[in-house]
Amino acid sequence: MIHLVTLDPFVEPTVSQVRSRLYLAFGVGCEHAGQLKDPVPRKKGAFDAHALLVAPTPFDSYTDDRVLYLTRAELLLPEGPLGTAPSGGFSTPRSGCAVVTASGVPAPPENTSEDDEAWLSYGDRLGRLAVQHMGFLWGLRRCLDHHCAMAIPWAEEVSDTDANLCEFCRGKSEVLLQQARS
């Protein structure tokens, strides 16, 4: 089970689209566990991604459950050997949690109706990021197929709305999910 927790307000079509993308990619149920008031303090409006993911979850879950936080805030990411890489999310397999930010995804104008196609497109973009970071939690790595959701996001051919896994990643994820359940 994937527990989707929003840390900022999102319209229902966006949340539904992210949940749908996760279900289609992994075949695992995804529930919207609700909106949570900042589980860790924000620093100048941004979340420390690592602190957020190691903080205790506010609900009971099983060992093989995963938690995905969805926020509009920027993320403060741990610095790597080459500095801090731009990223739409962060995941830590040990904690079983991931966070995806909408800060780099252009949202529809505020006066746009919730029924508008623009919200579905916005949800698709966030869904792709969610599939990527949930894939990392289950042991998937970057993929060379530019149609796969696990593809390197800055490659020219990659569509930012394609949230499907290629056949190889799909097969690998099914094996990894089976191992997680046993």
C-alpha positions as CSV (number, residue, x, y, z in Angstrom):
1,M,0.0,0.0,0.0
2,I,1.2,3.5,-0.8
3,H,0.0,6.2,1.6
4,L,-0.1,9.6,-0.2
5,V,0.2,12.4,2.3
6,T,-0.2,16.0,1.1
7,L,1.7,18.7,3.0
8,D,0.1,21.6,1.1
9,P,-3.4,22.0,-0.4
10,F,-3.8,20.3,-3.8
11,V,-7.0,20.1,-5.9
12,E,-8.7,16.7,-5.9
13,P,-8.1,16.0,-9.7
14,T,-4.3,16.4,-9.1
15,V,-4.3,14.0,-6.1
16,S,-6.4,11.5,-8.0
17,Q,-4.1,11.7,-11.1
18,V,-1.0,11.0,-8.9
19,R,-2.8,8.1,-7.2
20,S,-3.8,6.7,-10.6
21,R,-0.3,6.9,-12.0
22,L,1.1,5.1,-9.0
23,Y,-1.4,2.3,-9.3
24,L,-0.9,1.9,-13.1
25,A,2.9,1.8,-12.6
26,F,3.1,-0.6,-9.7
27,G,-0.3,-2.3,-9.4
28,V,-0.3,-1.4,-5.7
29,G,-3.1,0.4,-3.9
30,C,-2.6,4.1,-3.2
31,E,-4.7,5.9,-0.6
32,H,-4.8,9.6,0.1
33,A,-4.0,9.6,3.8
34,G,-5.0,13.3,4.0
35,Q,-3.2,16.6,4.5
36,L,-0.7,16.9,7.2
37,K,0.5,20.0,9.0
38,D,4.3,20.2,8.6
39,P,5.8,17.1,10.3
40,V,9.1,18.9,10.4
41,P,9.7,22.7,10.5
42,R,10.2,24.5,7.2
43,K,13.4,26.5,6.8
44,K,12.6,29.6,4.8
45,G,9.6,27.9,3.3
46,A,11.5,24.8,2.2
47,F,11.6,21.3,3.7
48,D,14.8,19.5,4.7
49,A,14.0,16.4,2.6
50,H,16.1,14.0,4.7
51,A,14.6,15.2,8.0
52,L,11.1,14.9,6.6
53,L,11.6,11.3,5.4
54,V,13.1,10.0,8.7
55,A,10.5,11.7,10.9
56,P,7.9,9.2,12.3
57,T,4.8,8.8,10.1
58,P,1.6,10.0,11.7
59,F,-0.4,6.8,11.1
60,D,0.0,3.0,11.5
61,S,1.4,1.1,8.5
62,Y,2.8,-2.3,7.7
63,T,6.5,-3.0,7.0
64,D,6.0,-3.2,3.3
65,D,3.8,0.0,3.1
66,R,5.4,3.1,1.5
67,V,4.7,6.8,2.2
68,L,4.8,9.5,-0.4
69,Y,4.7,13.1,0.7
70,L,3.5,15.6,-1.9
71,T,4.3,19.3,-1.3
72,R,4.5,22.6,-3.1
73,A,7.6,23.7,-1.1
74,E,11.1,23.5,-2.3
75,L,13.3,20.8,-0.9
76,L,16.6,21.2,0.8
77,L,18.5,18.1,-0.4
78,P,21.7,16.5,1.0
79,E,24.8,17.7,-0.8
80,G,26.5,15.1,-3.0
81,P,30.1,14.9,-4.1
82,L,29.4,17.3,-7.0
83,G,27.1,19.6,-5.0
84,T,23.3,19.7,-4.8
85,A,21.6,18.3,-7.9
86,P,18.3,19.7,-9.1
87,S,15.5,17.3,-8.2
88,G,11.8,17.1,-8.1
89,G,11.9,14.8,-5.2
90,F,13.9,12.7,-2.8
91,S,13.6,9.1,-1.4
92,T,15.2,7.0,1.2
93,P,14.7,3.3,0.9
94,R,15.5,2.6,4.5
95,S,12.7,4.8,5.7
96,G,10.2,3.6,3.1
97,C,9.3,7.2,2.4
98,A,9.6,9.6,-0.5
99,V,8.8,13.3,-1.1
100,V,7.8,14.9,-4.4
101,T,7.7,18.6,-4.8
102,A,5.6,20.6,-7.2
103,S,7.8,23.6,-6.9
104,G,9.4,23.1,-10.3
105,V,6.2,22.1,-12.1
106,P,4.2,25.0,-13.6
107,A,0.7,25.0,-12.1
108,P,-2.4,26.1,-14.0
109,P,-3.5,29.7,-13.2
110,E,-5.4,30.0,-9.9
111,N,-8.7,30.9,-11.6
112,T,-8.6,27.6,-13.6
113,S,-11.6,25.4,-12.9
114,E,-10.9,22.0,-11.3
115,D,-12.5,20.3,-14.2
116,D,-10.0,21.9,-16.7
117,E,-7.6,19.6,-18.6
118,A,-4.7,21.7,-17.3
119,W,-5.1,20.1,-13.8
120,L,-4.9,16.6,-15.3
121,S,-1.7,17.6,-17.1
122,Y,-0.3,19.0,-13.9
123,G,-1.2,15.8,-12.1
124,D,0.5,13.8,-14.9
125,R,3.7,15.7,-14.3
126,L,3.6,15.1,-10.6
127,G,2.6,11.5,-11.2
128,R,5.7,10.9,-13.2
129,L,7.9,12.3,-10.4
130,A,5.9,10.2,-7.9
131,V,6.5,7.0,-10.0
132,Q,10.2,7.7,-10.2
133,H,10.7,8.2,-6.5
134,M,8.5,5.3,-5.5
135,G,10.5,3.2,-8.0
136,F,13.7,4.2,-6.2
137,L,12.1,3.0,-2.9
138,W,11.5,-0.4,-4.5
139,G,15.0,-0.7,-5.8
140,L,14.6,0.5,-9.4
141,R,17.3,2.6,-11.0
142,R,17.5,5.0,-13.9
143,C,16.5,3.6,-17.2
144,L,17.9,4.2,-20.7
145,D,14.4,4.0,-22.4
146,H,13.3,7.6,-22.7
147,H,9.6,6.5,-22.7
148,C,10.1,5.0,-19.2
149,A,9.2,7.0,-16.1
150,M,12.5,5.9,-14.6
151,A,14.4,7.7,-17.5
152,I,16.8,10.5,-16.7
153,P,14.6,13.5,-16.6
154,W,16.9,15.9,-18.4
155,A,17.3,13.8,-21.5
156,E,15.9,15.6,-24.6
157,E,13.4,12.9,-25.7
158,V,11.8,12.4,-22.3
159,S,8.2,13.5,-21.9
160,D,7.6,15.0,-18.5
161,T,4.1,13.5,-18.5
162,D,4.9,9.9,-19.4
163,A,4.5,8.0,-16.1
164,N,4.6,4.5,-17.4
165,L,7.3,2.0,-16.8
166,C,9.0,0.2,-19.7
167,E,8.7,-3.6,-19.9
168,F,12.1,-4.2,-18.3
169,C,11.4,-1.8,-15.3
170,R,7.8,-3.2,-15.0
171,G,9.1,-6.8,-14.8
172,K,11.8,-5.8,-12.4
173,S,9.4,-3.9,-10.2
174,E,7.0,-6.9,-10.0
175,V,9.9,-9.1,-8.8
176,L,11.0,-6.5,-6.2
177,L,7.4,-6.0,-5.0
178,Q,7.0,-9.8,-4.6
179,Q,10.2,-9.9,-2.6
180,A,9.0,-7.0,-0.4
181,R,5.8,-8.9,0.4
182,S,7.5,-12.1,1.5
